[in-house]
Amino acid sequence: MSDYEIKKSDAEWRDELDPERYNVLRREGTERAGSSPLNHEKREGVYKCAGCGQPLFRSETKYESGSGWPSFYAPIEGALETKRDWKLILPRTEYHCSRCGGHQGHVFDDGPRPTGLRYCNNGVALDFETNDDPEA
C-alpha cells in the first residue's frame, strides 16, 4: 500500500482500470503519441485523474505543444507530486496525482509563459469534465 489518501492494492487497481489506464497510471507506462482525443479538446472545464477523480488541470492552462500529448503549463495547486525518472538514462521529472499516486506524465522546462513549464500528460490518465457538468 501507499502513503496516498486513496490506498488500493495492485489487484484492486487492476480490477477497476482498463488495461491501458492500468499500464499508465499504475505501471508508469506511456500511451502512443497522438492517440488521445483530449489532444483536440477545446472546451472549458477541468482535467481530472482517471484513477481517483482529483482535479489536476484547468482548461485555461492547456495549450498545443506539438508533442502528441495533452500539455499544460500549470497544475492545480497541490494536485501533483514529482519524482526523478531515470528510465531513459537522462533524468526527467515525472509527476503523479497527489491523492492516488497515479502516473500522469513528465514535466519539461520548454513550456510557454507564465511558468515556462510543459506538463506533458498521458490522455488516458485523464478524464475531462466541462464547466457545464455539475460534477466538474
C-alpha positions, 0 to 999 in steps of 0.5 A, a space after each residue: 500500500 501507499 502513503 496516498 489518501 486513496 490506498 488500493 492494492 495492485 489487484 484492486 487497481 487492476 480490477 477497476 482500470 482498463 488495461 491501458 489506464 492500468 499500464 499508465 497510471 499504475 505501471 508508469 507506462 506511456 500511451 502512443 503519441 497522438 492517440 488521445 482525443 483530449 489532444 483536440 479538446 477545446 472546451 472549458 472545464 477541468 482535467 481530472 485523474 482517471 484513477 481517483 477523480 482529483 482535479 489536476 488541470 484547468 482548461 485555461 492552462 492547456 495549450 498545443 505543444 506539438 508533442 502528441 500529448 495533452 500539455 499544460 503549463 500549470 497544475 492545480 495547486 497541490 494536485 501533483 507530486 514529482 519524482 526523478 525518472 531515470 528510465 531513459 538514462 537522462 533524468 526527467 521529472 515525472 509527476 503523479 496525482 497527489 491523492 492516488 499516486 497515479 502516473 500522469 506524465 513528465 514535466 519539461 522546462 520548454 513550456 510557454 509563459 507564465 511558468 515556462 513549464 510543459 506538463 506533458 500528460 498521458 490522455 488516458 490518465 485523464 478524464 475531462 469534465 466541462 464547466 457545464 457538468 455539475 460534477 466538474 
